[in-house]
Amino acid sequence: MFQEYLKNGSPEILDASIEMGRMALKRTPDDHPDLNLPLNNLAVRLGAKYQLSGEMKDLVEAIEMARKSLAVTPADHPSLAGRTHNLGSMLELRRARSGAMQDLDEAIDLGREAARICTKDYPGRGMILNTLGVQLGSRYSRTGALADLNEAIQMAREAIDSVSKDDPDRVRWLSNLGCVLGFKYLRTNETPVLDEAIAKGREAIETAPKNYPFQADLMDNLASQLGHKYWHTEEVSDLFEAISASQRAVDLTAQNNPDYARLLNNLGGHLMAKYDLTSDVSDLDEGIRMLRKSVEATPKDHPDLAGRLHNLGSQLGSRHLLTETVEDRKEHIQCHIAALNHKDSPINDRISISRTLLRHAFLFDNRNEAYLFAKTTIELVPLLAPPSLESTDKQQLLSDLVGLASNAAAIALLADQSPTSAIELLETGRGVIASSLQDMRADLSALEEEYPELAGSFINLRDQLDAPTSQGTLLTADNTRVLPQPSTDTRHKASNQLQPLVEKIRRLPGFERFLLSASEAEIREAASFGPIVIINVSVYRCDALIVRESRIQQLPLPNLSQADISSRQKDVQSLETLAWLWDVVVGPILECLGFNESPSEKSPWPHVWWIPTGPLVRFPLHAAGRHLKRGSESALDRVISSYSSSIRTMIRSRQHGRQEQETKLSQNALLVAMHQTPQQQTLQHTNNEVQAVHDVLNSMQLQCLRPDASKQQVLSVLDTCKVFHFAGHGKTDKRDPLQSLLLLDDWEKDPLTVASLFKTNLSHLSPFLAYLSACGTGQVLDDKSIDESIHLTSAFQLAGFQHVIGTLWDVDDELCVRMARSTYEFLRDNGMRDQFVSEGLHRASRQLRDDWVRRELGDEVEHGTLGLRSTRDVEICEDEEPSRPLWVPYIHYGV
């Protein structure tokens, strides 16, 4: 009878089938060897009833029956794979209703086990693979883990390939494949992927039998892909077909069906797109009507409620702008506040909602309310990128939030909050990837001493999360196919266990702030070696947040604007820009700090750590000034400069380092000179540079190592060295900073990228210095990545190096020799101590600057000209003005 229901979808037939299932179970003794069969049959029918009616009691009973069935199924039973699969399917249904990720993780575990134990000729093999694909796609949509999505697509394809073209199950599997391909398109923007998604959706509809019970799902999936295509191509016919298919899906679905609200929401979204196209108010009204019905049909504890409230509120806001209706504006706000407070909904939905509320509150000049929304938003940001995600996945999720933390900090200042409050927002909302890595590599010595068992538990979970991802294999029962080893599953489980453990540790005396952002006292203590200056750049205002050991203060920068910064980005290397930086940013800050003139040569120089935000991260604050005036109107003539991505990074790096202690000189130095690099311009001076460095370090009793210039060789030696010096080509990836790289001999096949450095953990060794003498190693070209400060220089610091010298853009091949020699000679003469790295680079830069000034002013220069010559960029730069100051791009990151 149940098979008859699957053909025609009759609720009456399903109810009769359930009653027959209950009777069969009642007649079966508890000790009967085939008890698993009636339990399983009833579970499947109750699950189908839930999908039809949405009654949670049916699903709860279905899960109960499925667990009992699996528990009494013998290990050698031919239907064990099916029983395992069925329980996983029920748990996925509950996850979709409740949002409980533990249900989804268990469902995936069960799905993998079912796939492992089923043989190639098992009749339900295709169903098992398809369901596993659906579950992995669901987890991707919640977490953003690309590995899950890729595997979901693989499982969907294998499910389809496992059956003949006339198999009735193939219809839904085609639609499911189209759905996960749609997810992939949204991630990659690859048009062929979207075209295939649409083709699979059409094929599913065309091959579906008459009265197919899941016709609405087929229509809705196709409508979603057509909607994506409309936004990609602006082809109106795609939008109209999407609306037609979406309307058909709604018409085919009963109002008590749990999918009804979702289908109404999707239809409302397509109608909104039509309104944007036609400006026809009737489309706007109809879209709002559908969205309102969707919200009304959504249970109050449903995980999708926030997203649906957000959609309704946004369109009510659009109508308010058109009609100025007070009721629409009021409901617009109410929808978004209700959505923001809906804690059962996904984090990314709530962040989007909070940003809308923030903009609205600021628009209507309610600054206190705007600050509360800003604070709520920023507190959610770290939750968007849990430790289970790879850095690439985190970067993808966080790229949509660029500028959010800076705007939140600016709003805090506008609302008369303290500078410390603004700093806390920046520390929480920026550099999330770096913070996550640092948390996994935190110093646990105190915890190990006082609570070794908890420390051991943390280390175990940390190692699972910090380990490089590998793709192992698992054989199926008949050894005929290979399944991916579920390393992603392991990371999810470890991440889920980590937070409760961290909260337990924070309840212990002395560990209340374990892995939390720095307190105000800790922030001020971080400035004990010199002031820290955060320059916050926002569309609302720009300020310097100055941290000293004694106090934290705010310095408004009224002559600095985000628009001015953006307009000068293409001219960032010019003398005019250096002068402008001095006039509007660096000069006023140094005046405020009391650094009004050059220190005497015998006096210790003040040291400033710069933390720029927004597009200002591309500008050389350390080189700001009017250098040709030969006075002290420049940063270089008043302070030693270092950079950091955050105060948190400075604190963590110092915790791993040994302050004011001379590095043991019996350690190794790893030297790499790339005179010739495959497919790149020959660099004439890299060998001279590395020889000069070798001579200085050798005189300091460091053993200099020159391994083969391959990625694996370099990485294998890196964890044995105190100094790493690279002279060669660097490449900054314009779209994905995680793919920026140092070019070694095998860079085309196995590149040494930022992503690979993120997987390198040297924090337990705290190597002293990485000197990256290549182009753009501290450069960020991708606008969506500036808040994360992802580049080669920061990557080496996160890997564990106490100090990193990098560059903001292309550097001159010959000048690199002089800069490196001077810096290392200063370390030789004064000792390998923390304060002397930045001072050595500062003195070398100042000497080269002075030579450049003398040449520009017609004086003799001892070392020859400093005009533009060959560079260490992988792309040949256009000719520059001969007066370009080549000493500018060198920067120091460190403690």
N, C-alpha and C positions, 0 to 999 in steps of 0.2 A: 504493500500500500504506500509506503514511503517513496518508493521509486515512482509511483504514479504522481505523487505530489511534486517531485522534482521535474516532472514533465509539464504539468499544467499550473503549478503554484496555488492550488486550491487550499484555503485555510481550513475548510471543513475536512478535507481528506487528511491534512496534517494532524488535526485534533483527534480524528479517529485512529490515526496511526500511533499517536502518543498513548491513547487509552489501551490499544492493543499491546503496546510495549510495557505498560504498567502491569497488565494482566500476566504477561509472559514472565516478568520479573517476580511477581508474587507467587507464581507456580513453581519457581526454581528454588530448591533448597540452598541454604547458605554454604553447604559443603559440596555442592555439585561441581564437578570438574569444569563444566562449561558455563559457570556463573558469569564469567567475563562477557559472554555474548549478549544476554539480555541487558546487562548494565550498560554496555557500549551502545547498543541499539537505542535505548531510552535516552542516553546522553546526546546522541546525534540528533534525535528528533526534538528534544528540548532546546538544543542549540538553534535548530532551524526555527522553532517557535519564537525564540527571543529575537531572531533576525527579522521576523515578520511583525512582532508586536511591540518589542522594546521593553517587555516586562522583565525587570532584573531578577525576580524570583525564579523565572524559567532558566536564566543563565546560571544563577547560583546552584540550582539543582542539577543542571547539566554538568557543571564542573565537578560537583560532588559525585555524580554517577560515573563520570569519566575517570576520576581518581580511583574509585573503587574498582572499576573495570581493569585499569592498568595494574593495580595492586595484586589482583588475583589471576593475572595472565601469566602463565609459565614462561620462563626465559626462552624455551625452545618452541614456543607457540608460533605457528605460521602467521598469525595476525598481530604479533607483538608490535611490529612497526606501525600498523594502522592504529592500534590502541594508543600508542605513544603520540602519534600525530594528532589524534582527535583531542586529547587533553590539551596539547599545545594550541590547537585552533580555538578551543573554548577560552583559554587564558588570553589569547589575543583579542577576542571579542570583548572580554571584560576590560582589558587595557584601553581599547578604543572608547569605551564608555566612561571609565574612571580616570584614565591617564596614569595609572600605576605602572611605573617602569619595571618594578620587580616582576609583575605578571608577564610583561613582554620579554624580559631577559630569561625567565623560566620557559616561556613558550619557545624561544629560539634554542635553548638547550635541548628541549624535547624534540624540536624539529631536526636538529643536527643528529640526535641519537636515532630518530626514526630513519633518517637518510643513511646513517651508518649501517644499521642492521638490515635494511631491506636489500634484497638481491635485484639484479638487473631485470629479471622477468617478473618481479613482484607486481601484481595488478594495480596497486595503489601508488606505485613509485612516482608517477608524474604528479599526482595530487600532493604527495609529501614534499616534493621539490618546489612546486608552485606555492604551497603554503609557507614554506621556509622563506621563499623569495618575498612574499607579501610581508612577513614579519620583519625581515631585514629592511625592507623599504619603509615600514612603519618606524623602525628605530632610526633610520636615517632622517626621516622627516622631523623627528623630535630632537635628535642630537647633532645632525650634520656630519656624521662620520662617513667619509667617502668610501672607505673600505666596505661598509655595510651596503651602500648603494651599488657598488660594482658587483658585489657578490649576489645581491638581489636580482640584478639583471642576468647574471650567469645562471642562477637557479631557474628563473623564468624561461630562459631559452632552452635549458635542458628539459624542463617539464614539457614544453611544446614538442621538442624533438622526440620525446619518449613515446608519443602516441600517434596514431594515424590521423589523417586530415578529417576523417568523418567521426572522430571521437567527440561526443557532445561536451566533454569537459574542456576540450581545446579552445572552445569559444571564449570562456571566461579567462583562461590563461593568456590568450592573445591580448585581451583587454588589460590584464594585469601587467603584461610586458610593456604595453603602450604607456601605462601609468608610470612605471619606474623609469622608462626612457624619458618621459616628460620631466621627472625630477632631475635626470642627468642633464637635460638641455638647460634647465634653469641654473644648474651649477656651472656648466661649461660654455653655454651660448653657441654650441655647435649645431648648425642648421641641419646637417644630415641626421643627427640624432632625433631632432624634432620631426623631420619628415618620416623617419621610421616609426616614431611613436604614433603619428596620425595614420600611417598605413596599417599598422597593427590594429588600431581602433576600428578602422573601416572594415578590415577583414573580419574582425570579431562580429560586427553587426551583420555583415553580409552572409556569414555562415551560421548565424544563430538559428535554431529551429523555431517553428511557430509556437507561440505562447511560452517562449523561453522565460523562466521566472526571474532572471537577473537582467532583463532587458534594460531596466532603468540604469543600472550600473554601467552597462556598455555605453549608453547614450551620454551619461555624465562624464565618463572618462574621455570620450572623444571630444565632447564640448570643451573640456579643460585644455586639451592639446590644441584645438582650433583657436581658443582664446590666446594661448601663448603665441601661436603663429600670427594672429592679428597684431599683437603688440610688436612682433618682430618685423612684419612686412607692411603693416597698415593696409592690408588688403581687406576691403569692406566685406566681401563675400564670405571670408573666413569668420568674421564676427557674426554675421547674420546666421550662418550655419550653426555656429556655437550656440546662439540664443535658441534656435529651433530645436537642437538636440537637447539642450538643457531643459527647455519647456516640456519636451516629450518625456524626459526623465521624471519631472515633477508630476506630470499627468498620470504616469504609470504607477505611482507610489501612493499607497494608502497613508492617510494623515497620522495614523498611529504607528507607522513604521519608524524605527529608530533612525533611518537614513533620511527621513523626510526633511528635517531641519537643515541638514547638510546640503541637500539638493536645492532647497529654497535659497540658501545663502549663495550658492554658486550661481544660480540664475540671477539673483540680485546683482552680483558682481558683473555679469555679462551685460545686464541692462545699464549699469553705471557707465560701462565702456561705451555703450551706444549713446548715452546722454553726452558724454565728453565729445563724441563725434558729431552729433546732430544739434546739440543745445536745445533739444525738444524737452520742455518741462514735463510732458507726459511720460517720457522715458524715466526721468528722475523720480517722479511720483510713483511709478510702477515699481521701480527698483527699490525704493524705500519701503513700499508695501510688502514686497517679497522678503526684504531683510528683516522687517518688523515681525512678519510671520515666522521667520526662521528663529529669531530670538525667543519668541513666545513658545515655540515648539521645542526649544532646547532645555533639558533639565537643568536646574539651578547649580548642580555640582558637576556638570559636564565639562571636560577639559577644553572643548572648543567654544565655550560660551564667551570668553573674553574676546576672541577673534571676531565672533559674530556681532557682539556689542560694538566693537571697534568699527566694523564695516558700516553698521547702521548709524553710529554716531558721526562718522566721517561724512556720510551722504546727507545727514540732517544739517551738518555744518555747511555743506555746499549749498543746500537749499536756503539756509539762513542768509548766506552771502548774496543770494539772488533776490530773495523776497524780504529780508530783514525781519522775518517773523520771530517774535520773542520766544514763542513756544519751541520753535526748532532749535534755537540757540540753547535754551535751557535743557532740552532733552539731549542735545549734542553733548553737553558737559556731563549730564547725569550718566549717559551711556559709558563715557570714557572713565569716569570715576569708578563706576561699578565694575568695569572691566579691569581696571588697574588693581582693585582690591580682590579680584577673583583669583585666589591663590592656587586653585586647582588647575589653572591654565598654564601653558608653556611660557617660559621666561621670555622668549623672543616676542611673543604676542604682547606681553605686559610692558616690555621696553618700548615697543612701537606706540602703544597707547599712552604711556607716560610722556613720550616726546611730543605727542600731539597736545596733551594737556599743558605741557611746559610752554609750548609756542603760544597757545591760546591765552594762558595766564599772563605771559609777558606782553602779548598784543594788547590786552586790556589793562596793562599797567598795575597788575596785582603782584608786586614783586615778592612778597612773603609767600604767597601761594605758589608762585613760580619756583621759589627756592625749595619748598617742600617737595614739589614734583621732581625737581632736578635731583635732590638728594635720594628720593625713592628710585629714580631711574638708575643712578650710578651704583647704588647698592645692589641692583640686579645684574649689572654687567658681568662681574666675575662668574656668576652662576651660569651665564650663557656658554662659557667655555670650560667645562669640567675637565679634570685631569685625564679622563679616559680618552679625550680627543687628541689626535695628532696635531702638531703645530699647523699643518696646512689647513686642517678643518677649522681650527680656532681662528686663523687669519681670515678665512672666508667669512665666518660668522661676524667677526669684529669689524670687517671692512665697511660694513654699512653704518657703523657708529662713529666714523671719523669726525672729530670736532665736538663730539657730545660732551666729553669731560671738560674741555676748555670752556664751552658755553655754560655748563653747569657751574664752574668756578666763577665765571664772570657774573652770573646771576646771583650767586651767593654774595659777592661783593656789592652788587647793586642793592641787595636786600639788607645791607649793613651787617652781614655776618663777618666773623673774624677772618683774618688772613689764614689762620690755621684751618678753619673750616674749608676754605677754598683749596688749600693744599691737600687736605684729606680727600676731597672729591677728585682731584687730579691723580693722586696716588692710587686711588681705587679704580678709576675709569680708564687710565692709560697704562700701557705696558703690561697688559693682562697676560700675554704669553710669557714674557720674561718672569713675571711674578709667579706664574704657575711652575715654571722650571725651577726657580729658586726655592719654592716651597718643597719641591721634591728633593732638593739637595741641601736642605737646611742643616746647620750644625746641631747634632743631637747629643753631644757629649754630656751635657747636664742631665738630660732625660735618661740617658743610658746609665748614668751613675746612680740616680735616685730611683728610677722606675724601669729597670732593665727589661721587664716583660713587655710593658707597653712600648718601649723603644723598639724592641724586637718585632712586635706586630706592625709598627709603623714602617720599619725598614723593609719588612716583607712586602707590604702593599706598595711602598715607594719603588722597590726594585721592579715590581711587575709593571708599574706605570712609567718608569723612567727607562725601561729596557728598550732597545731598538726593536721596531716591529719586524717580525719575520713571518713568512708565509710557508708554514710547514704543510704536512699532508696527513690525512687519515684515510685508510682504506675502507671500502664498504665490506659487507659480510662476505661477498663472493669474490673480493679482490679485483673487481672488474673496473672500478672507477675510483677516482681520487677526489676527496672533499678538502676544501681549504681548512687548515688548522685554525681554530677559532681564537686567534690572538686578540681580536677585537672584543670577543666575549669576555676574555680574561681581564682586559682593561676595564670594561664596564663594571664587572663584579668588584674589582679592586677599588674603583672609584666610589661605588655605592657603599663599600665598607669603610672607606677612608674618613668621610665626614663624621660619622658617629664616633670613630676613634679619636679624631681631633677634638671634638666637643668633650669627650671624656678626659682627655689630657688637659684641656683648659679648666676643668673643674679642680685640678690639683693645685695645691699651694705653690706659688712661684712660677706657674706655667699658664697664668690667666690670659696672657697675650700670645700664646703659642701660635705662630704663623699668621698673626693678625698684622694689619698695617701699623706703622710706627705711631706711637703716642706723641703728644706734643713734646714731652721731655726728651724722647728718643730722637725726634726731628732736630731739636736744638743741639743735642749732643753730637749729631752728625756734622754740625758746623764747627766742631772744636778745632779742626785743622784749617778752617777758613770759611768765609761766607758761602752759602749756597743760594743761587739766584734762579728762581723759576720765572720765566717770562711767559705769561699766559696770553695767548692770542685768540681773540674771539670776535665774532661779528658784533657783539654787544659792547665790548670795551677791551682795552689791553692794559695789563699791569705787570709790574715786577713784584714777585713775592720773595722778600729777602729774609733769609734765615741766618741768624747769628746765634752764637751760643747763649747770649743773654736774652734775646727776644726775636720775635717774628713780626715783620712789618710789611705793609703794602705800599708800593710806590706807583701811583697812576702814571701811565705813559700816554698822555693825551695826543701827542703828535704821531703815534704809531697806530696804524689801522691794518686790518686784514687785507683790505683792498690794495693798499700801498705795497704791502709785502708781496702779494700776488703779482702786481705789475712789475716788480723789480726782479722776479725770479730768473728771467732770461738774461739779466745783466748782473748776476750775483757776484761775478768776479771783477767788476770794474772798480776803479778808484772812486767814482761818484757814489757807488753803493756803499763802499767802506766808509766814506765820509757821512753818508746818510745814516748808516747804522750807529755811528758815533754820536751824531747830533740827537737822534730821537730815541735811542735805546741804551747803548753802553755808556755813553758819557754821563747822562743823568743818573744812572745807577751807581757808577763809581763815585760821582760827587756825593750821592746820598751815603755811601759807605765811608766817605772821608778820604778816599784815595785820589787826591787832587794833583799829585805831582809824582815824578819818578823817584823811587827810593834811591838812596846812595848805594854805590856798588858794595860797600861793606855792610849795609843793613840787610836784614832778611826781607825778601820780597813777599808781599801779601799774595795769597793764593785764593782764587775764586773758582767755584764749580758752577758752570752754566747748565741749566736744564731748559732749553727752548721748547716750545710747543707749536703745534700747527705747522704751517709752511715755513716758519722761522727756523725749523730744524735744518734747513738747507743753507743757512747763512753763516758766515765765519765771524761770530761774535768776538772771538779772540783776536781778530785782525782789524776790528773796527777802528777807524781813526783817520786823521788828516796827516798822513805820513810825510808828505813832501814839505810840510811846514817846519820840520826839524825841531819840534818842541816835544811836549809830553801829551799832546792831544791824541792819544791812542791807547787802546787796551794793552798793547805790547809794551808800552813805556811805563805802565803803572802797576800791572799785576801779572802774575803767572796764571794761565787759564787752563782749566780742565773741563771736560764735559761728562755728563751722566744722563741716562734716560729717565732716572727717577731717584728720589732720596732712598727709597727702599733698596734699590740696587746697590747704592753706596754702602748702606748699612750691612747688607748681606755679604758684600765683597770684603768688607773690613772684618766681619766675623770669621771669615775663612782665612784671612791673611794674618800675618804676624807683624803688627805695627811697630815701627821704629827698631826693627831687628834686621841686622844685615843678613842678606841672603847668603847661604853657604856657597862658596865659590867652587866647590868640588863637583858641582852639578854640570849637566850637559847643556850645550847650546845647539839647536837644530837650525842649520842654515840651508836655504834653498835659493839658488840663482837660476832664473829662467832666461838665459841668453837667447835661446831659440825655443819657440813654442809652436807646436803644429798649427798651421793655418793663420799664424799671426806675424806681425812685424818683428824683425830682429831687434833686440835691445842691446845697444853697444856697451852699456855701462853696468849691467847687473853683476857681471863677474868682478869688476873692479869694486863695486859696492860691497859685495859679500866678502871679498878678500880683505877690504878695509875693516869690516866688522870682525872678521876672523882674527886679524892681527890684534885688534884691541881686546877682544874677549880672551884670546890665547894668553895675552899678557896678564890677564886677571885670573889665570889658572882654570878657566873653563875649558872643558873638552868639547871641541867643535865637531859636530857630526854632519856629514854631507850624504844622506841616503839618496837612492834613486828617487827622481821627482815624480812619483805616482801617488795617487790618493792614499792607498792602503799603506804604502811605505811611510808616508809622512805621518798619518794618523798613528801608526804603530810606534813611531819614535816620539811622537808628541807627548805621550804620557811618561816619558823619561827625562824630559828637559825642563830647564828653568827659563830658557830664552828661546824663542822661535823668531827667526828673521826670514821674511820672504821678500824677494826682489824679482818682480816679473809683472805680467799682465793681470789686471783685475777686470771683472765685468759686473756691472750693476744691472740686474734684470728690471726692465721698465714696468713690467706687469706683475711679477711675482717676486718680491724681495727675498723669499726663501730660496730662490734659485740663483741669486747672486753668487759669484764664485771666484776663487783664485785659480788661474789657469796653470795646471801642471801638464806633464807629458800626455796623460790619459784623460784630459778634460772633456774630450768629445764623447768618450764611452762611460767614464766613471768620474764625474766632476766633484771637486771639493766645494760643496755649496754651503750656504748658511743652514739649510735644512739638515745636512749631515753633521755640521758642527753642533747643532742643537741636540743631537743624539750622542754627543761626546761629553762625558762627564769627568773633568779633571779637578773638581772642587776639593776633593780630599787631598790633592797634591799642591794646590794653589801655586802653579807656576808663575814666575815673576813677570815676564814681559813677552808680549807678542808684538813685533814690529812689522807692519804690513806695508811694505814699500811698493805700492801698486796704485792704480787709478781708482778713485771712487770707493774705497773700502769702507768709508763712513757715510756713504751717500744713499739717500732714499729718493727714488724717482716716481714711485707709485703714490699718487695722491691719497689713496685709501689706506695706506700703510704708515702714514707719518706718526700716528698716535702710538704705534707699537715699536717705533724706532728699530726696525729690523734691518740690519746690514752686517757686513762681515766684521766690523770692529766690535759691535755689541755682541755678536755671536761668539767671538773669542773670549770676551769678558764673561758671558754666561757659561761658557765651557769651563771656566775656572781661573783664567789668567787675571792676575791682580792689576796689570797695566796693559793697555793696548794703544799703540800709536797707529793711526790710520789717516785717511785723506778724504776730503770732501768732494773732490773732482779729479780731473786728470793731472798728473804730475810730470815734471820734466825729468827725463832719463838721467842726464848728467848731474842735475842739481840734487837728485836723490842720494848720490854718493856723498856729497858734502854734508847734507842734512843728517844722514845716518852716522857718518864718521864723527861729527861734532857731538851728537847726542851721546854716543857710546863713550867717547873720550871724557865727557863730563862725568858719566857714571864711573868710569875707571878712576878718575881723579878724586871723586867725592864718596864713592861707595855705592853699592847696589841697595839703596834704601828707597822707600816709597816716595819721599818728597823730591828725590833727585831725578826721577824720570821726567816729570812734567817740567822741572826747572831746566833739565838738560835740553829738552825739545824747545823750551822757551828761549833759551840763550842761543841755540842754533838758529832758530827762526829770526831772532832779533839781529843776529850778525848778518844773515843773508838779507834781511830787510835793509839794514844800514848800507850794505854794498849796493843794493838796488837803488836806494835814494841817491847815493853819490853818483851813480851812473846817470840817473835821470837829471840830476842837477849839473852834470858836466864834469864831475870830479873823476879822478883816476880810481879805478877799481882793481885791487890787487889780484882778485881771482878771475878776472875776465868778465865777459858780458853775462847777463842773466836774462837774455831774450828767450823767445819760444823756440824749443828744439824738439827732438822726438819725445813722444809721451808714452806712458804705459797703459793706455786705454786700448781696448780691443777694436775700437772704431777710430779711424783717423779723424781728428778734429779739424774743423775749418780754421783757416788762418786767423790768428788773433792779432790785436795791436801789439807791437814789439814791447810796449811798456807794461804789459800785463805782469803784475807782481806774482812771480812763480813761487814765492815762499809762503803764500797764504794757506793753501789747503791742508797742511799738516795739523793734526789734532791729537789730543791725548784724552783717553777715557781711563779712569782708574781711581784708586782710593786716595 
